[in-house]
Amino acid sequence: MELQPTSSTVDSDHRICLVCGAEAHGIHFQVNSCRACAAFFRRAAESGERYKCRRAKHNCDVSKDATHQCRRCRYERCKKVGMTLNNVLLKQHERQTKHCHNSNASVSQPTPVIVSCSSPISSYDPNKLPEVVFEDHKLQFKADDLIAQIKSILVNSYSLNPAPDITGVRLTPMQTFIHAYNKMLPGGKPERIEVLECIDFRVWMHFFKEMTKRTAIWMMACQEFAELPMEDKWKIYVNFWPHMYNVERAARSIEFLGDHTSQNSHILLQTDTAATDVLNSTFIIPNLSEEKQRGIRALFLPHDEAMISHFVSPMKALNMTTYEVVYLCTQLMWTVKKVKGLSEKTYETASRILDQTGNELHNYYVYEMRTENYASRLAKIVKLMSESENLYRHRKDALLTADVFGIFNSDLHESELINLFEK
């Protein structure tokens, strides 16, 4: 039996348990729920027991008013509304860090096989890689085509990649963002990751285009964002996508590469299936002299060193859960006070969502992570926001220097996606 909330219930600040319809006591396992349903889900998921439906019809009433709740139907309801044990408890993190650096993945997902590879194009089909054309020191990126594709995603007024339909209940932005984050990678976690000695620039270009489009789709999963004016959506997107790129690549690297991302490791994913040691590898740029390539590498090496020491290493030390990673992305996306020209309603929406996600994080720590002393951990996550801003400015300065000294430039840097020369 499906729950049928009234319109007043749907609009009452999402305060009903999405499993049984009782009063919710916060976010448990990424879903608004009461403590009873949260405790039941924990027991059921951790025990691994296979329940049988009491009536063998698999549609039993599991509402708070049910006389006898079928455990199978109740557990299936928990999973349907989005409950997951993918994020284990903080104390479990601390005990398991020595043996497992992957705190985000479900135990049912095997760790990818990590192999070394000498080919700069990895397993990509060279015929499907974008053409690289340099004129003088300028890369012809065809930025207008990419921008048109991104705007075609943002122009809609409805959520893309929406969360499962839960009988008319509108989920919070945080809940929809978590669902969208888990769906960002086509095919999910890769079975094999190649660690390359060097990487063809065309491979990176191909993935960069995909990642910018994935970011737009992730943002559009949030109905509140999807309903904003297109002009505001574009400004927020341009402000946010570099941060999403940093956070998502770092988090996936830590999650997928496991022991290969020790505190002293510099290995990061460049695509979904290819990684490099960012401080000791190079990009191979076709039709560009080795001298030019060495100049570009030297210019961006300080940025890569800062990325590892000030951003990736702190994320590793925190052993962040998926919930925390998505919270960090959400805060970076909706912190828009410095974005000029947004409508007053958009600023109000952003402020409301920031407050709401902050309250949900509190409930997550207290009820799911079972810790009330999370101030130090939250401070470190907030510091990552500042470091992401610093990385953006550092990279922008490097690009400006490269252009001034005739080392490297691209029509992408002059486009509205980056607008490198905007003050």
N, C-alpha and C positions, 0 to 999 in steps of 0.2 A: 504493500500500500504506500503510495507516494504522499508526502506531506503537502498540504495545500495552504501555504501561508496567506493571510489576508493582506490587502494593500497596506494597511497600517503596520502590519508586522514587517513587511518588506522594507518600509521606509523608516523603521525605528532604529536607525543607526546600527543595523546588522546585529542586533542583540539576541537573536534566537539561535539555539543549537541547530545546526544544519542537518544533524542526524535524527534527533527525536522531536525537535520543536520546543523543547523546554528553554528556560532562560539560559543564555550562554554566559560563561564566566571567563571569557577571553579567547585568545588564539591557542588552540592545542593541536599540535601536529599540522600546522599551517591552515587550520580551519576554525571558524567560530563554533564552539561547542561547549556543552556543559561538562563538568568534571567527571560525571558518571560515564558518559560516552567516551571521553578521552581515556579514562582508566580502562574501560572495556577494550578499546582499540589497542592500547598498549599490551594488555595481556594476550589478546588474540593474535596480534602480529608477532610478538616475541615467542609465543609458544609454538607457532607453526601448526597448530592443530587444525584439522579439516573438519569443519562442522557440517552437519546435515540439516536440511530444512525440516522443521517440525511437521509441515503439511505436504512437503515435496512439491510445492507450487512456486517457491522462490519469489513470493510477493507478499510476505507476511507484514502485518502492521507492526512497525517498530517505533511508533510515536510514544510520547511520554504517557499517553492514556491507555496504552495496550496492557491487557491483563498479564499476558505472558509474551515476552519478547523472544523471538526466534534468533538464536545466536548467529546462524549463518546469514540470515537476511540483514541483521543488524551490522554484521561485519562488512557485508557487501555494500550496505548503505554508507558506512564509514569511508570505504574506498571510493565510492562513486562521488561523494562530495569533496574528495581531494585529500583525505588524511593520508599521511605518509610517514614512515619511519626512516626516510632517507637521511634525515639530520639526527644523529645520535646525541646523547647528552654530553654536556661540556666535560663532566668528570670522566666519561668514557673516552673522550678525545684525549685527555691528558694521559690516561693509562695506555692508550693504544698508539700514541704518536710515534713511539720507538719502532713499532712494527708496521704501522700503516699510516700513510700520509693522506689517504683518501677518505676524508670525513663526510663527503657529500654523496657518494654513490651508494646505491642499494647493494646489499650483499649478493644479490642475484646477478649482478653485472660483473663479468670477469674483467680483470685488469688488462688493458691492451698489451700486446706483445711489442716490446721496444727493440728495434733493430737499427744498426748503423747502416748508412747508405752513402755511397760516394757520388751518386748521380745528383747533379744540381737541380734537376727537374723532378726528383722523386719518381713517383709512379704516374705522373701526369702525362697525358697524351700531348706531345709537342705541337701537334696540328690544331689542338683546341686552346692553346695558350694565346693571349692577346699579342698583337704585333707591337714591338717597341721601336719607336722612331725618335731619334735625337737629331735636332737641328741646332748647331752650335752647342750650347750647354742646356738646351730646353727639351724636355720630354713632352711629346704630344700624347696626352692622356685621354683625349676625347671626353673631357669632364662633362660636357653638356648632355651627352647621352646618359651618363650615370645619374646626373641630377634629375633628368626627366623621369627615369625609372623610380627614383626615390620619391619624387613628388607624386607620381601616380599611386604609390602606396599610401601616402599621407593625405591625399585629397578626399578619401572616403570619410564619412561621418559615423562609421560603425566600427566596432572592434574587429581586428583581424586575429586569427588564431585564438578564438574566445575559449574561456574555460568551459567545462562540461555544463550543460543545462541542468540546473538544480531547482526544478519546480518553481521557476520565476523569481528565485532569490538572487538579488544582485550582489555579487561578491565585492569585497573591498579591492581597491587598486593593488594593494600588496599581494593579495591572493591571486589576482589575475596575472600580475607580473611574475610570480613564482611559477605558475602554470606555463606561461609563455617562455620563461627562461629554460625550463626543462624540455621544451619543444623546439628550441632554437636550432639544434644540430640535426640536419637531415640524417635519419638512420640512427640517431643516438650516439652513444659512446663508440668510438672506432675500435675495431678488433686489432689493428696494427698501426703503430706510429713509427715513422722512420726519422732517425736523428741524422741530419745532413751535415757534411763538412762545410758545404757552401750551398747557397740556394739561388736559383735563377730568378732574376727580378720579375720575370713574367709570371712565375708561379705566385709570388707575393701580390702582384697587381690583380691577378685573377681572384685571389681570396679577399683582398681588400674590397673589391667591388661587391662581393657576396656579403661581407660582413656589414658594410654600410646599409645594404638593403635589409639584412636580418635585424639590424638595430631599429630601423623604421617599423618593421613588422612587430617587433617586441613592444615598442612604444604604443603602437596602435591596438595592442591587446587591452589597454586600459580605456574603458569607455569615456572616462572624464577627459582624457587627452584627445580621443577620437572626435569628440564633440566640440573641440575648440575651433575657432576660425583658422582657416588654412594658413594665413599669414603668421599667426601665432605659433601654430604647429611647426612651421618651417624654422622660425627663429629659435625655438626650443630645441629642435633637432640639431641645428648647426652648432648650438652651444654644447650639446650633450654628446654627440656621437664619438668625439675623440676620447672622452672619459669611459664610455662603454667599451670601446676598443681595448683600452688599457686594462680595465677591471676584468672583462670577460676572458681575454687571452691569458692573463695571469691566473685567474681562478681555474680555467680549464687545464692549464699546464700543471698546476698543483694537483688537481683531481686526477687527471689521466696519466701523468708520468710517474706518480708515486715516488718511489725511492730515488728516481733519477732527478728529483727536485729537492735534494737536501739543501741545508742552509748555505752550503758553499757552491751549489750548482748554479750555472747560468743558462740552463736549457729552458727554452720557451717554445711553445707552439707558434709556428708561423702560418700554418693552415690547420685544418682539422686532423690531418694525418701526417704532417711533416713538422719537425722541430729542429732548432739549431742552438748551438752554444752562442748566445748573442754577443758575447764579448770576445770570442775567438773564431768567429766564422765571418764570411763575407757574402755580399750579394754579387752575383755575376750579371752584369748588364751588357747584353749583346750590343755590338757596334760602338762600344765606348772603350777608349784606351785604358790600359791598366793604371796609368798614372792618374787619370781622372777618377777611376774607381777608388784608388787609394786615398785621394783627396776627399771624396765623399765619405768614405769610411772613417777617416780621421775626424771629420767635422761632426759626425753624429755619434761617435764613440762615447763622449761625455754624457750625452743624453741616455744612452743604453746603460751606462754604469749607474747613473742616477735611478733609472727604472728598476734595476736589480736591487740596489742597496736601500733605496728609500721607499720602494713600493712593493716589489715582489717578495723580498725577504721578510718584511713585516707581515705580509699576508700569510706566508708560510708559518711564521712564528705563532700567529693567532690560530692557525688551523681552522679557518672560517668555515662555517656551515653554509649550505646553499641559501638559507634564509638570510644570513648576514650579508652574503654577497649581493643578493637581490635588494636588500635594504640599502646597501651602499650605492648601488646603481640608481635606486629610486630617489635617494636624497640628492645625488648629483644631477639627476634629470630635472627635479622640481625646484631646485635652488636657483631661482630665476630673477632675483632682485636686480642683478647687474645686466640682465638682458633688456635692452632698450626697446620701447615701442610696443610692448604687449598691452592688451586691453586690461582695464581694471578688473574685469571678471576673471581673466586668466590669472592675474596675480593673486586674487582671492582664492581661486581653485587650488593654485600651487600651495598657498599657505595652509589651506585646510588639509590637503593630502599629506603635507609634511608633518602636521600635528597628528593626523590619524595614524600614519605609519610609525611615528614615534611611540604612540600609545600601544600599538600592536607589538612593537618590539619589546616593550616592557612586559606585556603579557607573555610573550614568547620566552623571555628569560625566566620569569617567575614561575610560570605554570608548566612549560615544556622542558626548559633546561634546568628547572628547579634550583635556580640561584637568584638571590636578591642582591647580591654584591657584584653587580656587573658594571659598575661605574668605570673601572679601569679598562675593561674590555671595550666598552662603548667609546671611551676617549681615544683609544687606538684606532678604532674604525673611523671616527671623525677626523683624525689626523690623516688617514689615507685620502680623504676628500681633499684636504689641503695639498697633499703630495701630488695628487692627480692634476690639480690646477698648476702646480709648479712644473710638472712634466710637460704640460701643454705649452706653457710659456717658454720653457727651455727649447722645445722642439721648434716652436715658431721662430725663436731667435736664431737657431741653427739654420733654418730655411732662409731667413732674411740674409744672413751672412753668406750662405751659398750663392744667393742671387747677386748680391753686391759684388762679390769677387769672381763672378762668372764661372762658378764651379758646377752648379746644378739649379735647375728651375723646371717648372711644369705648368701647363695651362690649368692644372688642378689647383695649384696654389693661388692663382689669380681668379679662380671661379668663386661663386657665391657659397660653395660648400665649405671653403676655408677662408677665402678673402684675406690672404696673408698681409696685404698692404693696408688693411683697414686699421685705423688708429682707435 
